[in-house]
Amino acid sequence: MPCPCCGGLEYKVIGSRIRKGRIETGEKNLYSIRRLRCQPCWKIHHELPNLFIPYKRYEASVIEGCLEGFEPLVLEVDELTTARWISWFSKLVEYWIQIIISLRVQRQLESTLVMVLSDRSLSVLERIGRLTGDAPDWLARLVQPVVNHHFWLHTRFA
């Protein structure tokens, strides 16, 4: 993917860093994330695997389960956190869907699929299911193209 700062395509691996990801039980898993330096502009980027959502502490599967309404038997997530996830998702999901539709149109894929996906009579999860498939990890498949094409909205605050 091109550098979001300069558009350069040449990266050099300069090391790694540890990223913590929480699972349903609240336990932390440690992952090694590659650090990449863009050669033209020297900015450092991190290569994030699909099991993470940018700026979220819990793994994508936990957030996805919460958004679907499932509550695992042992979920060590407080109600305020789940309420923030639902609010965050509901504010950004239409943006993500429109980005993926526009990416498909740019690639000149089926225009009938675009018509079905833009049908607002379907629920959001049904539209996402038609867009990314109904299999688990739909949230990661929805977020990945948005992040990789540099359309991710920075939602962190100080």
C-alpha positions in Angstrom: 0.0 0.0 0.0 1.2 3.5 -0.7 2.4 5.7 2.2 -0.4 7.9 3.5 2.0 10.8 3.9 3.8 10.9 0.6 2.4 8.1 -1.6 5.7 6.3 -1.7 5.8 2.5 -2.1 9.2 1.7 -0.8 9.3 0.5 2.9 12.1 -0.8 5.0 11.4 -3.0 8.1 13.1 -1.2 11.0 12.0 -3.4 13.9 8.9 -4.4 15.7 6.9 -3.3 18.7 4.6 -5.2 21.1 0.8 -4.7 20.8 -1.6 -5.9 23.4 -4.9 -7.3 22.4 -7.6 -8.2 24.9 -9.8 -11.3 24.4 -13.3 -12.0 25.8 -12.0 -13.0 29.2 -10.1 -9.8 29.6 -6.7 -11.5 29.3 -4.1 -9.8 27.2 -2.4 -11.4 24.3 0.9 -10.0 23.1 1.6 -9.6 19.4 4.7 -8.4 17.6 3.8 -5.7 15.1 6.3 -4.8 12.3 7.5 -1.2 12.1 8.1 0.0 8.6 9.9 3.2 7.5 8.8 4.8 4.2 12.0 5.4 2.3 11.0 8.7 0.5 9.6 10.5 3.5 11.1 8.6 6.5 7.7 8.3 8.3 7.2 5.2 10.5 4.1 3.1 10.0 3.0 -0.1 11.8 1.6 -3.1 10.0 -1.6 -4.1 11.8 -3.0 -7.6 11.4 -6.7 -8.1 10.7 -7.5 -9.2 14.2 -7.1 -5.6 15.4 -9.2 -2.5 14.8 -7.1 0.7 14.9 -7.1 2.4 18.3 -9.2 -0.4 20.0 -7.8 -2.4 22.8 -10.0 -5.5 22.4 -9.5 -7.8 19.4 -12.0 -7.4 16.5 -13.8 -10.7 17.3 -14.8 -9.4 20.7 -16.1 -6.1 19.4 -17.9 -8.0 16.5 -19.6 -10.2 19.0 -20.8 -7.3 21.0 -22.1 -5.5 17.9 -24.1 -8.7 16.9 -25.6 -8.7 20.4 -23.9 -11.9 21.6 -22.7 -12.0 25.1 -20.2 -14.7 25.8 -20.5 -16.5 29.1 -17.4 -14.8 30.5 -17.1 -11.2 29.1 -14.9 -9.0 31.2 -16.0 -5.8 29.4 -17.9 -3.2 31.3 -21.2 -1.8 30.0 -19.7 1.6 29.3 -17.1 0.1 26.9 -19.8 -1.9 25.0 -21.9 1.2 24.8 -19.0 3.2 23.4 -18.4 0.4 20.8 -22.0 0.5 19.7 -22.0 4.3 19.5 -18.7 4.3 17.6 -20.0 1.6 15.1 -23.3 3.3 14.5 -21.7 6.6 13.8 -19.2 5.2 11.3 -20.8 2.2 9.6 -22.6 4.1 6.9 -19.3 5.9 6.0 -17.5 2.5 5.8 -20.3 1.0 3.6 -20.2 3.9 1.2 -16.4 3.7 1.0 -16.5 0.0 0.1 -19.3 0.6 -2.4 -17.2 3.3 -4.1 -14.1 1.1 -4.1 -16.1 -1.6 -5.9 -17.5 0.9 -8.4 -13.9 2.1 -9.1 -12.9 -1.5 -9.8 -16.0 -1.7 -12.0 -17.6 -4.7 -10.2 -21.2 -5.6 -10.5 -23.4 -2.5 -10.5 -26.4 -4.6 -9.4 -24.6 -5.5 -6.2 -24.0 -1.8 -5.5 -27.8 -1.2 -6.0 -28.6 -3.9 -3.4 -26.0 -2.6 -1.0 -27.3 0.9 -1.1 -30.9 -0.3 -0.4 -31.7 1.3 3.0 -34.6 -1.1 3.7 -32.1 -3.7 4.8 -30.6 -3.5 8.3 -27.0 -2.4 8.6 -25.8 -5.9 9.5 -27.7 -7.4 6.5 -26.0 -4.9 4.2 -22.6 -5.6 5.7 -23.3 -9.3 5.3 -24.0 -8.9 1.6 -20.9 -6.8 1.3 -18.4 -8.8 3.3 -20.1 -12.2 3.7 -21.9 -13.6 6.7 -18.9 -15.6 8.0 -17.2 -14.6 11.3 -14.7 -11.7 11.1 -17.0 -9.5 9.0 -15.9 -6.5 11.1 -12.2 -7.0 10.1 -13.2 -7.5 6.5 -15.2 -4.3 6.6 -12.5 -2.2 8.3 -9.5 -3.5 6.4 -10.2 -1.8 3.0 -11.1 1.4 4.8 -7.8 1.4 6.6 -5.7 0.2 3.7 -7.0 2.9 1.4 -6.3 5.6 4.0 -10.0 6.5 4.7 -9.8 5.6 8.4 -11.2 8.5 10.5 -9.0 9.3 13.5 -11.3 9.0 16.5 -8.9 9.3 19.3 -8.9 12.3 21.5 -6.6 13.7 24.2 
